[in-house]
Amino acid sequence: IAFLTHLKEYTFAVTDAATRRSGVLHKTLRINLCAGISREIVSPYLWMATARANSGSATAFPQLLHAELHADPPPLLQLLFNRLVKPLLPPKTVEKMALV
């Protein structure tokens, strides 16, 4: 999770630098491909920790996230997301997320 948080912060820093150089707001589109995710790696602890990491960076850079898409999530992941993760995220971030 630390690596993903670092990668996200790096992406936001690059996006912020591009915005400052051009004077036009640049945003990110995150696409998470969930096909092949097994039950073994879908643990409530992992997803709650991910939600806390997302929550911190979402409040630091809310304007830089255009949208976040999760493609082909298994039913268990959808259930965990809707019941455990979604309530922990800031409302603006939830508005920009979709499970497809």
NUNU-686767 format. One record per residue: residue in one letter; x, z, y of N, C-alpha, C in turn. Coordinates in nm, 4 decimals, decimal comma. Layout:
! residues N
+------+----------+----------+----------+----------+----------+----------+----------+----------+----------+
| code |       nX |       nZ |       nY |      caX |      caZ |      caY |       cX |       cZ |       cY |
+------+----------+----------+----------+----------+----------+----------+----------+----------+----------+
|    A |        X |        Z |        Y |        X |        Z |        Y |        X |        Z |        Y |
...
+------+----------+----------+----------+----------+----------+----------+----------+----------+----------+
END
This chain:
! residues 100
+------+----------+----------+----------+----------+----------+----------+----------+----------+----------+
| code |       nX |       nZ |       nY |      caX |      caZ |      caY |       cX |       cZ |       cY |
+------+----------+----------+----------+----------+----------+----------+----------+----------+----------+
|    I |   0,0830 |   0,0000 |  -0,1193 |   0,0000 |   0,0000 |   0,0000 |   0,0868 |   0,0000 |   0,1247 |
|    A |   0,2009 |   0,0671 |   0,1181 |   0,2902 |   0,0692 |   0,2336 |   0,3364 |  -0,0727 |   0,2674 |
|    F |   0,3652 |  -0,1543 |   0,1645 |   0,4078 |  -0,2919 |   0,1885 |   0,2968 |  -0,3712 |   0,2572 |
|    L |   0,1730 |  -0,3562 |   0,2088 |   0,0616 |  -0,4298 |   0,2692 |   0,0383 |  -0,3867 |   0,4133 |
|    T |   0,0511 |  -0,2571 |   0,4391 |   0,0359 |  -0,2079 |   0,5761 |   0,1448 |  -0,2661 |   0,6649 |
|    H |   0,2692 |  -0,2681 |   0,6152 |   0,3802 |  -0,3250 |   0,6919 |   0,3572 |  -0,4740 |   0,7170 |
|    L |   0,3123 |  -0,5460 |   0,6139 |   0,2874 |  -0,6894 |   0,6290 |   0,1791 |  -0,7153 |   0,7329 |
|    K |   0,0740 |  -0,6343 |   0,7306 |  -0,0345 |  -0,6501 |   0,8272 |   0,0148 |  -0,6201 |   0,9683 |
|    E |   0,0915 |  -0,5142 |   0,9847 |   0,1449 |  -0,4808 |   1,1171 |   0,2369 |  -0,5913 |   1,1679 |
|    Y |   0,3172 |  -0,6486 |   1,0785 |   0,4055 |  -0,7596 |   1,1162 |   0,3226 |  -0,8796 |   1,1619 |
|    T |   0,2163 |  -0,9107 |   1,0863 |   0,1283 |  -1,0222 |   1,1234 |   0,0661 |  -0,9988 |   1,2597 |
|    F |   0,0203 |  -0,8763 |   1,2846 |  -0,0381 |  -0,8453 |   1,4150 |   0,0659 |  -0,8556 |   1,5265 |
|    A |   0,1895 |  -0,8162 |   1,4997 |   0,2942 |  -0,8259 |   1,6010 |   0,3229 |  -0,9726 |   1,6354 |
|    V |   0,3293 |  -1,0585 |   1,5337 |   0,3537 |  -1,2015 |   1,5568 |   0,2361 |  -1,2627 |   1,6337 |
|    T |   0,1139 |  -1,2254 |   1,5943 |  -0,0052 |  -1,2758 |   1,6629 |  -0,0077 |  -1,2303 |   1,8086 |
|    D |   0,0266 |  -1,1048 |   1,8316 |   0,0301 |  -1,0518 |   1,9678 |   0,1346 |  -1,1252 |   2,0517 |
|    A |   0,2505 |  -1,1523 |   1,9925 |   0,3552 |  -1,2251 |   2,0649 |   0,3085 |  -1,3659 |   2,1008 |
|    A |   0,2398 |  -1,4327 |   2,0090 |   0,1878 |  -1,5677 |   2,0375 |   0,0837 |  -1,5623 |   2,1483 |
|    T |   0,0020 |  -1,4589 |   2,1486 |  -0,0992 |  -1,4433 |   2,2537 |  -0,0326 |  -1,4239 |   2,3893 |
|    R |   0,0696 |  -1,3408 |   2,3929 |   0,1396 |  -1,3152 |   2,5200 |   0,2100 |  -1,4407 |   2,5725 |
|    R |   0,2694 |  -1,5194 |   2,4802 |   0,3391 |  -1,6412 |   2,5227 |   0,2426 |  -1,7461 |   2,5757 |
|    S |   0,1284 |  -1,7634 |   2,5076 |   0,0390 |  -1,8733 |   2,5427 |  -0,0694 |  -1,8343 |   2,6431 |
|    G |  -0,0990 |  -1,7051 |   2,6509 |  -0,2074 |  -1,6615 |   2,7374 |  -0,3450 |  -1,6813 |   2,6751 |
|    V |  -0,3491 |  -1,7236 |   2,5487 |  -0,4742 |  -1,7442 |   2,4750 |  -0,4742 |  -1,6483 |   2,3569 |
|    L |  -0,5852 |  -1,5791 |   2,3351 |  -0,5930 |  -1,4819 |   2,2275 |  -0,5859 |  -1,5503 |   2,0915 |
|    H |  -0,4863 |  -1,5134 |   2,0116 |  -0,4722 |  -1,5630 |   1,8746 |  -0,5253 |  -1,4570 |   1,7802 |
|    K |  -0,5998 |  -1,4992 |   1,6772 |  -0,6591 |  -1,4061 |   1,5816 |  -0,6169 |  -1,4424 |   1,4402 |
|    T |  -0,6335 |  -1,3469 |   1,3494 |  -0,5973 |  -1,3704 |   1,2104 |  -0,7232 |  -1,3882 |   1,1251 |
|    L |  -0,7103 |  -1,4674 |   1,0223 |  -0,8131 |  -1,4835 |   0,9208 |  -0,7485 |  -1,4426 |   0,7892 |
|    R |  -0,7973 |  -1,3358 |   0,7295 |  -0,7425 |  -1,2876 |   0,6019 |  -0,8319 |  -1,3344 |   0,4896 |
|    I |  -0,7722 |  -1,3981 |   0,3891 |  -0,8450 |  -1,4404 |   0,2707 |  -0,7793 |  -1,3727 |   0,1514 |
|    N |  -0,8552 |  -1,2892 |   0,0829 |  -0,8060 |  -1,2190 |  -0,0357 |  -0,8711 |  -1,2817 |  -0,1576 |
|    L |  -0,7892 |  -1,3409 |  -0,2449 |  -0,8398 |  -1,4016 |  -0,3670 |  -0,8451 |  -1,2935 |  -0,4741 |
|    C |  -0,9642 |  -1,2629 |  -0,5204 |  -0,9847 |  -1,1515 |  -0,6129 |  -1,0012 |  -1,1958 |  -0,7574 |
|    A |  -0,9975 |  -1,3251 |  -0,7850 |  -1,0138 |  -1,3732 |  -0,9222 |  -0,9016 |  -1,3171 |  -1,0088 |
|    G |  -0,9365 |  -1,2681 |  -1,1236 |  -0,8366 |  -1,2153 |  -1,2159 |  -0,8061 |  -1,0683 |  -1,1979 |
|    I |  -0,8728 |  -1,0021 |  -1,1047 |  -0,8507 |  -0,8590 |  -1,0876 |  -0,9123 |  -0,7868 |  -1,2069 |
|    S |  -0,8335 |  -0,7049 |  -1,2704 |  -0,8817 |  -0,6345 |  -1,3891 |  -0,9317 |  -0,4949 |  -1,3536 |
|    R |  -1,0058 |  -0,4351 |  -1,4452 |  -1,0582 |  -0,3002 |  -1,4228 |  -0,9447 |  -0,1990 |  -1,4068 |
|    E |  -0,8314 |  -0,2239 |  -1,4718 |  -0,7204 |  -0,1291 |  -1,4683 |  -0,6660 |  -0,1078 |  -1,3270 |
|    I |  -0,6673 |  -0,2115 |  -1,2453 |  -0,6100 |  -0,1951 |  -1,1113 |  -0,7149 |  -0,1614 |  -1,0063 |
|    V |  -0,8420 |  -0,1622 |  -1,0453 |  -0,9481 |  -0,1267 |  -0,9510 |  -0,9776 |   0,0221 |  -0,9662 |
|    S |  -0,9045 |   0,1019 |  -0,8940 |  -0,9281 |   0,2459 |  -0,9003 |  -0,9816 |   0,2931 |  -0,7658 |
|    P |  -1,0697 |   0,3906 |  -0,7655 |  -1,1223 |   0,4422 |  -0,6382 |  -1,0114 |   0,4926 |  -0,5468 |
|    Y |  -0,9069 |   0,5522 |  -0,6045 |  -0,7966 |   0,6018 |  -0,5213 |  -0,7295 |   0,4874 |  -0,4468 |
|    L |  -0,7029 |   0,3779 |  -0,5182 |  -0,6365 |   0,2632 |  -0,4558 |  -0,7193 |   0,2075 |  -0,3417 |
|    W |  -0,8494 |   0,1900 |  -0,3631 |  -0,9328 |   0,1294 |  -0,2607 |  -0,9571 |   0,2225 |  -0,1429 |
|    M |  -0,9635 |   0,3526 |  -0,1691 |  -0,9788 |   0,4467 |  -0,0576 |  -0,8509 |   0,4511 |   0,0255 |
|    A |  -0,7352 |   0,4456 |  -0,0405 |  -0,6087 |   0,4429 |   0,0320 |  -0,5970 |   0,3140 |   0,1140 |
|    T |  -0,6411 |   0,2027 |   0,0569 |  -0,6393 |   0,0757 |   0,1298 |  -0,7319 |   0,0820 |   0,2510 |
|    A |  -0,8473 |   0,1427 |   0,2343 |  -0,9416 |   0,1558 |   0,3466 |  -0,8808 |   0,2390 |   0,4583 |
|    R |  -0,8112 |   0,3475 |   0,4234 |  -0,7468 |   0,4297 |   0,5270 |  -0,6391 |   0,3498 |   0,5996 |
|    A |  -0,5621 |   0,2703 |   0,5251 |  -0,4580 |   0,1874 |   0,5877 |  -0,5212 |   0,0841 |   0,6795 |
|    N |  -0,6294 |   0,0195 |   0,6331 |  -0,6991 |  -0,0795 |   0,7161 |  -0,7595 |  -0,0151 |   0,8394 |
|    S |  -0,8117 |   0,1037 |   0,8233 |  -0,8764 |   0,1726 |   0,9346 |  -0,7768 |   0,1976 |   1,0471 |
|    G |  -0,6575 |   0,2409 |   1,0125 |  -0,5557 |   0,2685 |   1,1144 |  -0,5154 |   0,1452 |   1,1915 |
|    S |  -0,4893 |   0,0356 |   1,1212 |  -0,4470 |  -0,0856 |   1,1913 |  -0,5644 |  -0,1532 |   1,2599 |
|    A |  -0,6834 |  -0,1361 |   1,2080 |  -0,8004 |  -0,1967 |   1,2729 |  -0,8279 |  -0,1321 |   1,4077 |
|    T |  -0,8022 |  -0,0028 |   1,4187 |  -0,8239 |   0,0617 |   1,5476 |  -0,7095 |   0,0305 |   1,6438 |
|    A |  -0,5914 |  -0,0023 |   1,5903 |  -0,4784 |  -0,0366 |   1,6769 |  -0,4897 |  -0,1795 |   1,7288 |
|    F |  -0,5407 |  -0,2707 |   1,6467 |  -0,5485 |  -0,4121 |   1,6843 |  -0,6841 |  -0,4728 |   1,6482 |
|    P |  -0,7962 |  -0,4175 |   1,6929 |  -0,9261 |  -0,4701 |   1,6479 |  -0,9531 |  -0,6123 |   1,6952 |
|    Q |  -0,8991 |  -0,6509 |   1,8081 |  -0,9291 |  -0,7824 |   1,8625 |  -0,8551 |  -0,8939 |   1,7895 |
|    L |  -0,7544 |  -0,8622 |   1,7080 |  -0,6750 |  -0,9662 |   1,6443 |  -0,7306 |  -1,0114 |   1,5096 |
|    L |  -0,8309 |  -0,9439 |   1,4571 |  -0,8903 |  -0,9845 |   1,3303 |  -1,0130 |  -1,0705 |   1,3577 |
|    H |  -1,0032 |  -1,1962 |   1,3202 |  -1,1177 |  -1,2862 |   1,3366 |  -1,2179 |  -1,2630 |   1,2237 |
|    A |  -1,1682 |  -1,2654 |   1,0997 |  -1,2550 |  -1,2427 |   0,9841 |  -1,1686 |  -1,2103 |   0,8629 |
|    E |  -1,2303 |  -1,1458 |   0,7655 |  -1,1634 |  -1,1156 |   0,6392 |  -1,2593 |  -1,1515 |   0,5273 |
|    L |  -1,2151 |  -1,2388 |   0,4373 |  -1,2973 |  -1,2851 |   0,3269 |  -1,2356 |  -1,2398 |   0,1948 |
|    H |  -1,3198 |  -1,1916 |   0,1050 |  -1,2773 |  -1,1553 |  -0,0297 |  -1,3475 |  -1,2516 |  -0,1243 |
|    A |  -1,2708 |  -1,3415 |  -0,1868 |  -1,3290 |  -1,4457 |  -0,2714 |  -1,3291 |  -1,4038 |  -0,4182 |
|    D |  -1,4394 |  -1,4267 |  -0,4861 |  -1,4579 |  -1,3995 |  -0,6287 |  -1,4303 |  -1,2548 |  -0,6692 |
|    P |  -1,4860 |  -1,1572 |  -0,5979 |  -1,4632 |  -1,0197 |  -0,6411 |  -1,5463 |  -0,9871 |  -0,7658 |
|    P |  -1,4887 |  -0,9137 |  -0,8610 |  -1,5674 |  -0,8740 |  -0,9775 |  -1,6761 |  -0,7744 |  -0,9357 |
|    P |  -1,7823 |  -0,7615 |  -1,0155 |  -1,8921 |  -0,6706 |  -0,9793 |  -1,8474 |  -0,5266 |  -0,9532 |
|    L |  -1,7522 |  -0,4783 |  -1,0321 |  -1,7046 |  -0,3410 |  -1,0115 |  -1,6387 |  -0,3268 |  -0,8750 |
|    L |  -1,5629 |  -0,4266 |  -0,8347 |  -1,4979 |  -0,4233 |  -0,7042 |  -1,6023 |  -0,4247 |  -0,5925 |
|    Q |  -1,7071 |  -0,5048 |  -0,6086 |  -1,8134 |  -0,5071 |  -0,5080 |  -1,8797 |  -0,3706 |  -0,4948 |
|    L |  -1,9054 |  -0,3077 |  -0,6087 |  -1,9682 |  -0,1760 |  -0,6075 |  -1,8782 |  -0,0732 |  -0,5390 |
|    L |  -1,7492 |  -0,0717 |  -0,5768 |  -1,6565 |   0,0230 |  -0,5146 |  -1,6423 |  -0,0025 |  -0,3649 |
|    F |  -1,6358 |  -0,1294 |  -0,3282 |  -1,6222 |  -0,1615 |  -0,1867 |  -1,7431 |  -0,1134 |  -0,1077 |
|    N |  -1,8624 |  -0,1459 |  -0,1563 |  -1,9836 |  -0,1110 |  -0,0830 |  -2,0097 |   0,0388 |  -0,0785 |
|    R |  -1,9729 |   0,1109 |  -0,1828 |  -2,0021 |   0,2534 |  -0,1892 |  -1,8909 |   0,3423 |  -0,1345 |
|    L |  -1,7634 |   0,3029 |  -0,1560 |  -1,6521 |   0,3907 |  -0,1191 |  -1,5725 |   0,3441 |   0,0026 |
|    V |  -1,5428 |   0,2160 |   0,0076 |  -1,4515 |   0,1661 |   0,1106 |  -1,5232 |   0,1360 |   0,2415 |
|    K |  -1,6334 |   0,0658 |   0,2335 |  -1,7048 |   0,0223 |   0,3537 |  -1,7401 |   0,1380 |   0,4480 |
|    P |  -1,7865 |   0,2526 |   0,3961 |  -1,8186 |   0,3632 |   0,4873 |  -1,6974 |   0,4195 |   0,5618 |
|    L |  -1,5768 |   0,3968 |   0,5099 |  -1,4564 |   0,4496 |   0,5743 |  -1,4022 |   0,3581 |   0,6836 |
|    L |  -1,4448 |   0,2330 |   0,6834 |  -1,3915 |   0,1362 |   0,7790 |  -1,4652 |   0,1440 |   0,9122 |
|    P |  -1,3952 |   0,1087 |   1,0204 |  -1,4618 |   0,1033 |   1,1507 |  -1,5726 |  -0,0029 |   1,1494 |
|    P |  -1,6832 |   0,0215 |   1,2197 |  -1,7954 |  -0,0740 |   1,2196 |  -1,7561 |  -0,2154 |   1,2616 |
|    K |  -1,6663 |  -0,2294 |   1,3583 |  -1,6257 |  -0,3646 |   1,4022 |  -1,5547 |  -0,4394 |   1,2908 |
|    T |  -1,4771 |  -0,3667 |   1,2089 |  -1,4083 |  -0,4304 |   1,0975 |  -1,5085 |  -0,4725 |   0,9898 |
|    V |  -1,6050 |  -0,3873 |   0,9610 |  -1,7075 |  -0,4191 |   0,8596 |  -1,7856 |  -0,5436 |   0,9001 |
|    E |  -1,8147 |  -0,5593 |   1,0278 |  -1,8871 |  -0,6770 |   1,0763 |  -1,8104 |  -0,8064 |   1,0487 |
|    K |  -1,6793 |  -0,7973 |   1,0423 |  -1,5952 |  -0,9157 |   1,0259 |  -1,5604 |  -0,9434 |   0,8806 |
|    M |  -1,6084 |  -0,8614 |   0,7877 |  -1,5732 |  -0,8754 |   0,6465 |  -1,6870 |  -0,9379 |   0,5667 |
|    A |  -1,6502 |  -1,0107 |   0,4614 |  -1,7496 |  -1,0689 |   0,3717 |  -1,6927 |  -1,0779 |   0,2313 |
|    L |  -1,7743 |  -1,0453 |   0,1319 |  -1,7410 |  -1,0663 |  -0,0080 |  -1,8165 |  -1,1909 |  -0,0519 |
|    V |  -1,7428 |  -1,2950 |  -0,0898 |  -1,8069 |  -1,4219 |  -0,1280 |  -1,7672 |  -1,4612 |  -0,2693 |
+------+----------+----------+----------+----------+----------+----------+----------+----------+----------+
END
